[in-house]
Amino acid sequence: MSSAAFYTEMAAVVTELLTEFGAAMTINRTTGESTDPVTFVVTPGTDTTLSPLGLIKPYSDAQIDGSLIQIGDRMIILDSPAGEPLLTDTITTDTDNWPIVSIKSVKPDDATAVVYFCQVRK
């Protein structure tokens, strides 16, 4: 089995676990917004949504340092088939919108994403 096939299989395991223990989430993305530098007129961007599976969990007290990780921050674990989250995205859970603060991806071969860990903050 090639390493790429192994990582794809691991991504499938992540999706399987999030199917059982997680929930459907929505990544909201706006791209292409621009401002004319002369007239300052804003041209709106295009809204896109992605639909990954995810699991939201609080950080432990030991992880909260008051700077990088603050009280109220959450970690959202996302599967990879829906696409890669960006720092400019927000993630919608049941009723809450969470702006993304940081993203850590597991890409052992720099090509195949296995899972994403997003730090989010209200």
Disulfide bonds with the S-S distance in Angstrom:
none
